Amino acid sequence: MIREVLRMGDPRLWRVSAPVERFGTRELDGLLQDMRDTMAAQNGAGLAAPQIGVGLRVVIFGVEANPRYPDAEPVPYTELVNPVLTPLSAETEEGWEGCLSVPGLRGVVPRHTAMRYEGFDPRGRPIRREVTGFHARVVQHECDHLDGILYPMRMTDMRRFGYTEILFPDSAGEEEGAVPAAGGGGAARPAARRRPRRPRPPPLRELPPRGRALGRPCWARGPVGATGASARVASEGPGGAPYTRSCS
């Protein structure tokens, strides 16, 4: 059965999920069937149980031919219960991610490039793999959901967070999935492979005295000459992010 995917802001997404205590049960099989149906309906690369309102430590993921991730390397379909992740290196890599619980948006998220994940399949048989690249990113994204973490909480630069239709105009018709849009959560698009198209602003020029506010220099984009309240000037916000204000 296709289930509703909870969206960011729903308090159930912030909760830490409980471990599964019994394997091979009808309840666990039913949950996994609903997760498979929901992920397939959304073209997701993965899904975590909390994203459909079930607070258990269960994730599914897998990528073969997915129109949302045409350049992604294959990730074998996996049903992982009670996962434990261990970084194999301190090295991290940034990549674009999306999430079915954060629809219509994408952001650049740093993730460990190599991971070991362990856990169990639905019948209680052990799973242990060492993975790198996109596979490692998908697993980290999905397992974050089990601890109440959505990918924007991992971001280090909110200037690289925005609407998919603006960042990636060529994919405006795609549905968002987790991430990296891996499933209800989804998996990611490497930042180095596709970058947002951003127009180059004109150079900054210092305004004449009438365009200064409170004795501090103001900087305007484009030709100098406009002064007073109508003069739009650029400055820098936290972390050097550009923003505009008016000088009088």
N, C-alpha and C positions, 0 to 999 in steps of 0.2 A: 504494500500500500504506500502511495506517495504521501509523505507527511509535510506539514508546514515547517519551513525553516525559520527558526527564531532570528530576529534581527538585532543588531547592536542597540543597546538600551534596555533590552529585556533582562531583568535581574538574574534569570536562570542561567544566562551565559557567563556570569561572573563566579559561579559556584565551583568549588573543587569537587570533582566526581568521585564516587565511591568505587572501590574495586569489585569486580565480579567474583562472587563466592562459589557459584556452581556452574559447571560447564555442561554442554550438551543438553540443555533444557529447552522445553518448548518456548519459554519466554525469550531466551537468548536467540534462538533461531528466528522467532518472529521479529525481534528487534533488528537483526541483521538483514532480513528480507526487506523490511521497511527502509532501512538505510540504503540498500542496493537500489531499490526502486526510486528513492528520492534523489540519489546521486545521479542516476542515469537520466532522470527527467530534467535535471539542471545542467547536464554536460559537465559535471564536476570532476575534479581529479582526486577527490577524497571527501570524507564526511566523518564527523565525530558525533557520537550519540547525544551529547548535550545540545547540539544544534537542532535536534528535533525534540528537545525537552526531556530527554532521558539522562539522568545524572549518573551514568555508569562509564567506567573506563574502557570504552570500546571505540575503535576507529576502523575505517576502511579506506583504502586508497588504491589507485592504479591508473596508469596512463598508457594508452596505445595510440590510436589515431584520434586525436581530439581537436576539433576546429578552433577551440579557444587557445590551444597551445601547440601551434603547428611546428614549432622548432624544438619542442621539449623531447628529451630523451625518454625512451620507454621505461615505465616503472611497473613491475609485475603486480597484478591485482592481489591485495593482501587484506585479510580480516585479522586484526590484531587486538587482543584482549589483555588488559592490565600491562600496558607497555612500560618499559624502563629504558630511557635514553642515556647514552654516555658519549660525550664528545671524544673523538679520537685525535683532535688537534685543536690548538688555540686559534687556528686560521679561520677567518670568516670571509664571507663574500656577500655583496649586496645584490638584491634581485627584486624585480617588481612582483608584488603579490596582490591578490584579490581574495574575496571571501563571500560566500553566499549569505553570510550573516552581516556583511557590510556591502550591500548591493550598490552597483554603479560607481564604485570607487576603486582606486589602485594606489599602492604606496610602495616605496623602496624599503626593504627590510634586510638587515644583516643577519646571516645565519651561519652556523658552523658548516664548513665544507665537507667534513667527514664525521660520520656518526655510527655508533653501534646501537642497534635497538633489539631488545629482547622482550618476550612476552609469550602469549599462548594463542593457538588457533581456537575456534569455537568448541572443539572437542577436548581442549586441555592439553594438546600436544605442544611442546616447546618450539618457539621460533627464535632464532638468533641470526642476525645479519649485520654485516659491516658495509656501509654504503657511502657514496659521495655524490656531489653535484645536486642535480634536480631531485633525485630520489631522497637524499638527505634533507633537502629543503621541505619536501612534501611531508615527510614524517614529522619534522619539527613543528610545522604549521598545524598539522592535525592534532598532535599530542598536546600542544599549547591549550587547545580548547578544553582538555580534561582538567586543566588547572585554572580555568576561568580567564584565560589570556586570549585576546584578539590581536591580530597582527599590528594594528595601529599602536598598540601599547609597546611594541618592540621597535618602533621607528625612532631614528635619531635626528631626522631632518624633516619637519612637517612641510617644508616647501616642496618636497617630492611626494605629496599626497594630494590626490585630486580626483575629479570625475574622469572615468574612462573615456568618455566621448571627447573630452578636451585633450587628455594626454595622448590618446591613441585614436585619432579620427578614423583611421581605416578599419577599426574594429568596433565602431559605434553600435553596430547591431548585435553584438555578442551579449550573451547573458553572463552575469558575473558568477563566479564560483569561488570556492575557497581556494586556498592557495596555498597557496600562492594563488589562488583561487582554487585550492584543492577541495573540495567538497563542500558540502554544506559549508565546508571549509574548503580551501582550494589551494592550488599550488602556483608557483610563480613563473614569471617571465624574467630571465636574467637581465639585469639593468644594462649590461654592456651590449646586449644584442639589439635593444630597441629603446630609444630614448624619446621623451616627449618633445614635440616640436614647439620651440619657444622663440617668439620673435625677438630680434636683437634691438634693445632700446637705444635711442639716440644718446650721445655723450652728455654727461652732466656738466653744467656751466654754473659758476657762482653768480647769484643775482646781485644787482646794484644795491646800495644802502637801503632804498625804500622797500626792498624785498626781504629785509632781514627782520627776524622776530626775536624779541627779548635779547638783542645784542649778539645772537648766534648766527653764523652764516647759514644761508639756505642754498640748496642746490636744485636747479631746475633742469628738466630734460628739454632738449631742443633749443631754439633761439632764445637769447636773452632779450628782455624788453618788457615783458608783462610784469607788472608789480601790483601790490595791493592784494585784496582778498581773492582776486581771481587768479593769482599766480599759483599754479600747481607745482609743488616741489617734491623732490624725492629725498628720502633719508634712509637710514638703516634701522631695522628693528632688531629684536633679539636674535643673535646668531648671524647677523649680517643680512637678514631677509629684507629685501626692499619694500618700502611702502610709501604712500604719498600723503602729504598734508598741505595745508595752505598757510602762507605767510601774510601778515597784514602790515 
